[in-house]
């Protein structure tokens, strides 16, 4: 079955990937035969994995996670799904629309 997974690298960064065989892929990352990114940041630790019915679903989840902030990825790792909407909001407050000069 296809998987999306997240690794914590030795430098504290996260790597997100997808694969058909999670055990084989983890062994590749551990031996330095995985991605170039993890090769230079070993050892790596599996911190999250999700199984899917289809590889396109696993790949789509991988791409979504790759675009997320560290805080959102850590919420996923913790399984704190309720925190995700709050982490998606902009940190800068929205400005009120400019006053319409014709309204007087």
Residue pairs with C-beta under 8 A, 6 or more apart in sequence:
1 20
1 51
1 52
1 53
2 18
2 19
2 20
2 51
2 52
2 53
2 54
2 55
2 57
2 58
2 59
3 18
3 19
3 20
3 22
3 25
3 49
3 50
3 51
3 52
3 58
4 16
4 17
4 18
4 49
4 50
4 52
4 58
4 59
4 61
4 62
4 65
5 16
5 17
5 18
5 19
5 22
5 25
5 26
5 46
5 48
5 49
5 50
6 14
6 15
6 16
6 46
6 47
6 48
6 49
6 65
6 73
6 76
6 77
7 14
7 15
7 16
7 17
7 29
7 38
7 44
7 45
7 46
7 47
8 14
8 44
8 45
8 47
9 15
9 37
9 38
9 41
9 42
9 44
10 41
10 42
10 43
10 44
11 41
13 41
14 47
14 70
14 73
15 29
15 35
15 37
15 38
15 41
15 44
16 62
16 65
16 66
16 73
17 25
17 34
17 35
17 62
18 55
18 58
18 59
18 61
18 62
19 25
19 58
20 55
22 49
25 34
26 46
28 34
29 35
29 38
29 42
29 44
30 42
30 43
30 44
32 39
32 42
33 39
34 44
38 44
47 77
48 76
48 77
50 58
50 61
52 58
52 61
65 73
65 76
68 76
69 87
71 87
72 84
72 87
72 88
75 81
75 83
75 84
75 87
76 84
